[in-house]
Amino acid sequence: MQKATAEIPEQQLLDVWITLFDPGEMPKDEDDAMGLSMEIREAEARFMPVHLRNTMEKTGYWGAVRVVPRGTTGAEVLVEGTILASNGETLALEITASDATGRKWFSATYESEVPVEDYQATNRQTAEVFQSLYNAIANDLARYRMRWKPEDIRTIRRVATLRFAQDLAPDAFAGYLRVSDDGQYSIVRLPAQDDPMYRRIQAIRERDFLLIDTLNGHFDNFSREMQMPYDQWRKARSEEAAALRSVKNEATTRKLLGVAAIAGAIALEALTDGRGRQSTSTLRNVMVLGGAYAVKTGFDMDSETTIHREAIEELGESFASETKPLVVDVDGEVHELTGSAETQYTKWRALLRRIYASETGLIKGAD
């Protein structure tokens, strides 16, 4: 993993928001989908952004790195991800990064495979088996970050604040940004630093950061609780999948050998005369019986694959996640935010709009 060789000045640091990943779709192939479920994917969609955040924090290239619900407005740098494949043996992610100005940094697919032995390594302990994939993402983000000059960084930070202001009070801050047809944001004018409405926006934005930090605390707890059973699930599924492939391959081999033996016996009988048939009858009988037995055991092993398949399904069904209600205190008023993380944060943003409207007298916004 690439790390900054020197401390970056605070004014040159960009904050990063990593959205909860899109869980993607289940594999169409029945064997590939064994033991997988949307419940597991939804849990992974929360676990993986937290691990990417932890990886990025160690590089020294960024300001605050936070995990946020999808659709959150106001990021300086936004990282979005989709899970393309995840089964314990293979992890494939599509990662897109952009900044507040609407400029896309990159969109790339990252894929890694690990053998089942990696889960069994005695020196692994809690190390993430796909850490190299997360390192690759963090390295690419750092490389793109180093492209921008100080004035680019300053513009990104200003646009992020103004986009937050427009989301909170669209009427009051409508004229500060211009949006091009391709979604690029540029600054038309800046509010005065002593503008009371702008200062209020900045104060409310700090509250927003505190709420996001609180959500990140919940994501951290979830990630810690998930780590051990998730590792065990991935290890068990990898072992079961490897055993399933081994059994299927051996079953196929036995069937083919059995069919070959029977075919050989038939060919032997066809190629020999009456005296030869008599002398080879014992051999032919042995070939037929042996071939039939090999075919039978091959089909018996097919039934054994069902056992492994069911074991994987049980592992999948036992794995699920949920979001706990979040209680926040705003100016002495207690509010409970329930539902998914996305729903909770949507309610929080609505609450911030009401707070801003009531404090600035924008009755229309409060409604």
DAMOBEL-V493095 format. One record per run of one state. SS is the DSSP state (2 for helix, 1 for strand, 0 for the rest). FROM is the first residue (numbers start at 1). LEN is the number of residues. If there is no record, write none. Layout:
SS/FROM/LEN ; SS/FROM/LEN
This chain:
0/1/9 ; 2/10/3 ; 0/13/3 ; 1/16/4 ; 0/20/2 ; 1/22/1 ; 0/23/15 ; 2/38/20 ; 0/58/7 ; 1/65/4 ; 0/69/8 ; 1/77/10 ; 0/87/3 ; 1/90/10 ; 0/100/4 ; 1/104/10 ; 0/114/2 ; 2/116/5 ; 0/121/10 ; 2/131/15 ; 0/146/4 ; 2/150/19 ; 0/169/8 ; 1/177/3 ; 0/180/5 ; 1/185/3 ; 0/188/8 ; 2/196/76 ; 0/272/2 ; 2/274/6 ; 0/280/1 ; 2/281/37 ; 0/318/8 ; 1/326/5 ; 0/331/2 ; 1/333/5 ; 0/338/3 ; 2/341/20 ; 0/361/2 ; 2/363/4 ; 0/367/1
